[in-house]
Amino acid sequence: MSTIAATVKTPNGGKYVRQLCKHWSHKLETEVEGDKGTVTFPNAVTVMDADAEGIAITITGEDRDAVQGLTDVVARHIDRFAFREDALVYDWAWRD
């Protein structure tokens, strides 16, 4: 398994996690509990856990290239919801 993670600073993390899970729920399996959301893609699982500081994001899957590809997908979607904020910074790092 390959896991990549990032922490994104934003005071609106919970809102973005809920919006993103709702957005993807039409095509993917999603779960939301409070400010924590899980999205199951065909080849990886993304977990987003927000607090007052930001969003902790992990993406885990068998195929490292697929996991890497999802970093851009997740970031672009969060950025769409955060359009009123300054550009968000994603500090992706491998955990394996």
N, C-alpha and C positions, 0 to 999 in steps of 0.2 A: 504494500500500500504506500502511496505517496500522499503527503499532506503539505499544503502550503498555507500560510497564515499571514494576516495583516491586521493592524489596528488602525482605524480611521477616526481621526478626531473630528467630532461634530456634536453640538448640543442637541441635535434632533435625531439621534441614532434610532431610538425606539420607533419613532414615526416612520423613518425610512425602511426599517426592517418590516414593519407591518404592511406598508404600501407595496414593497417589493414582493412579499409573499402573496399578497392578494393579487398582484399583477400576474405572477407566474402560476397561480392556482388554476388558471384556465387550461394550462397545458401540461403542468407538472404536479407531482405530489408535493404538497407543502404542509407544514405544521407551524402554528404560531401560538405561543403561550407568553403573554405579557410582551416583553421587549426581546424575546428570543424567537428566532425563526429558523426552520430547517427546510431546505429545498432539495429534492431528490431529482437529479438529472439522470439521463440514461447511463452515464459513465462515471458519475461522481456525486457526492453529497456535500452541500454547502450549509454550514451552520453559522448564523449571525447572532451575536449576543450583545445587546446595547446597554449602556448605562449613561450616566450624566456626562461622561467624558467623550464617548464615541461608540464605535462598533468594533467588536472583535470578530473577525471572519476567519473561518477555516474551510478549506476545500480538500476533500479526501477522495481518492479513487485509485484504481489499479493502474491506469495508464498515465504516466507522468506528463506526457504531452497534452493529454486531454485536460488534466488538472490545470496545467499552465494556461491553456486556452481559456478556461473558465475565469481566470483572474480578470481578464479584459471584459468578459461578458458581465460579470458581477459589478465591476467598477463602473462600467458605462451606464448600467441600469441605476445604480445608486446615484451617480452624478446627475442623471435626468431628474430625479426627485429632489436633488439638492441644488437645483439651478439658481436659487436665490443666495446661496452661500459662495464664498470664495472657493476656488478650486480645492477639492479634497485631495489629500495625499495618502497613497496606499503604500505601505512599507512591506511588501510581500517578502517572505522568507520561508525556505523549505525547512520542514521539521524532521525529515527522515535521514 
